[in-house]
Amino acid sequence: MSGAVADNDGKIIDEKEKSVWLHYDPEKKKVVVSKYRNWRGEKEGPLEGDSTPYSKIFLTIAVSTLAQDGESIYGAKSLFRQLVDSGDLSVENLREIMRELLLHEEISPAKLVRIVEKENKLLSICYVMLIECIKYAGKMAAENKKPPVWVNRVLDICIYYADYLREAVNRGYISGEDAKWQGLLEIAKSTAKSAAVNKAKNLVKLLGI
């Protein structure tokens, strides 16, 4: 990422020798400044070596933008797909990110998972988002005696893809631990009058749990 030096009034100093480049330093675990684009070789020109891996903070922010509305959601979805295709987002780090985001009430889990509704090719990695949502919703159902409203959309997506999810388990693409769908039974056994309870019961049958 490029940048420039500004004076005390905030005005950009438009001089080539004053230009700077920002990059993430994995050892220092922070963004640092260099006057060279090729900061590894300390010279001008394209960066030498492999690209620097994205930080977990950046990936978490990227995933969280899926919960926004409006025109900007298209850019968020595009970025998410790029991160999946490049391998920067994996089942492992996406699981950790989801666990973190689920702790923030202002971020809607239902909006986070909607990206997989019409893009089934993302199911190979996004299934972990569904699993973590149901696990967390099950915990909430046990604590509050009723499942959270947002889990309805998650369950709808799981029911829609139930055949794929069951087959993925049979072929070993989904681990035995994830195949337990922790939290689902807690939702299904809830005595609350909620559509989510009936959906959870249906999903239990579809997944053969």
N, C-alpha and C positions, 0 to 999 in steps of 0.2 A: 504494500500500500504506500502510495506516495503522499507527500505533504510539503509544506513550505513554512518558512520562518515568518512570523509577523512582528511588527514593531509594537511599541507600548500602546498605541491607539487601536491595535487589532488589525491594522492594514497589512495585507500580504506584501512581502518584499519580493517582487518579481525578478529575481536574479537567479540564474542557473546554479551558481555556486552556493546559493543559500538553500537550494532544494534539499529535502531530506526524504528518507524512506523508512517506513515503519514495518517492523516484522515481529512475529511472536518468537521469543527465545524460550525453547522448551526447558533449558537448564535453569534459567532465572524465573521461568513461569510467569512471564509478563511481556507486554509489548515494549520494544526498545527502538531507539532511533539510530539510523546510520545515514551517512551522507552518500553512501553507495547503494545502487540498486542491487548489485552483486555483493552483498555484505559478507558473504563467505570468503570471497577472493579480495575484498576491499578494493574493488575497481568498478568502472562503469560496464554496462552490458547486462545481458540476461543472467539470472541467478544460476550458479553452478550447483550441481548435485540434485538430489530429490527435493520435492516440495516439503516444506515444514508441515507436519501434521497439525490439524486444527486442535485448539484447546477444547477441553470439555465445556468450558464456559461458553465458548462460541457455539458449539454444537447444541448445547442446552437452549441457548437463545434462538437458534435456528429452528429447533423443534417447537419451541413455545409460540413462535409466530404463526403456526398452523391454527391457533385458536382465535386469530383475529378475523374480522369481517371486512366487507368492502372489497374494492378492486385490488388492494395490496395482497389479498390472499393468493392471487395467482402467482405472484412473485415468490411467496412463501412456499407454495407447493413445488414450484420449479426448483428452488434452492434445495428443498428436501430430496427431490428426485435426484438431483446432481450429487448430493452427499451420499445417497444410497448407491448410485451407479459407480462412484469413485471408490467406494469401500470405506469412506470416512465414517459413515454410520453403519454400525453392525448390530447384530442381535444383542451382543453383550453391552455395548455402551448405550444403546437405545433403551435397554431395560433399566439401566442406572438413571438415565435421564428421565424416564417416565416416573420412576419412584420419587425423584426429586420434584417434578412438576405436580404430581398428585397431592403434594403437601400444601400447595398454594390454592386456596379457595377461589381466587380471582381468575384462575385459568380453568376453562371448561374442558374436562376430559372428552366430552362428547364432540367438541369441536376439533380436538387434537386428532381423533381417530377417523374423522369423516373423509380424510384423504384416501383411505383404502376402499371406500364405498364403491367408487367407479373405476378404481385402478387395481384390479386383482393381481397384477404382477408384483405389486408392493406387499402382498400378503405374506410373501416368503420372509419378510423381515418385520412387517407391521403386526404380525400375529402376537408378538411379544407385548405390543402396546395394549392389545385387547386383553391378554392374560393379566397384565399388571393392573389394568383398570378393574377387572372383575375381582381380583384378589383384594384390592383396596376397598371396593364397594361391598364385598362380603364382610370385611372388617367393620365397616360403617354400619351395615345392616345388623350385625351382632351387637354393636355398642348402642345404636339408636333405636333398635327394634323395628327398623324399616330401612329399605335400600334407598340410596340417593336417587333423585330424579334423573340425573344425567346418565345413569347406567342403562336406561331404556334404549338409547341409541346404540350403545356398545353391544347390548344383547341382540338388537336387531341385526347388526352387522355380523355377529357371530352365528346367528341362526341362518342368515343368508349364505354364509360360507361354511356351514357345518360339515357338509360332505367333503370339502377340500381339507378342512382342519382335521377331520377324522382320518382321512387318507394320509395326510402328512405325518400323523402319529404312527400309523401302520408302517410307513416307509422309513421311519426313523428321523424324519426331518424336524420333528418336534420332540424334545426330550421327554422321557418318562415322567420327570418331575413336573414339567410344564403341562403334560397331558392330564395331570390331576385337576387342573383348572381350579386351584384353590380359591375359595370364596364363593364359588358358584352354588354349592350346596347350602351355604349359609343364607344366600339370597332366596333360594328355592324353598327353604324351610321357614322363612319369615312368615309371621302371622298377620303382617300388615296387609291392608287392602290396597294392593299396588299392581299395576300391569306388569311391572318388572318381575314380580314373583311368578306369575304365570309364564312369562317368557323364559325365566331361569329354569323352571320345571321342564319346559319344552326342550330347552337346550341340553339339559341333563340327559334326556332320552335320545336326542339326536347324536350326541357325542358318545353315548354308551357308557356314561359314568355311573 
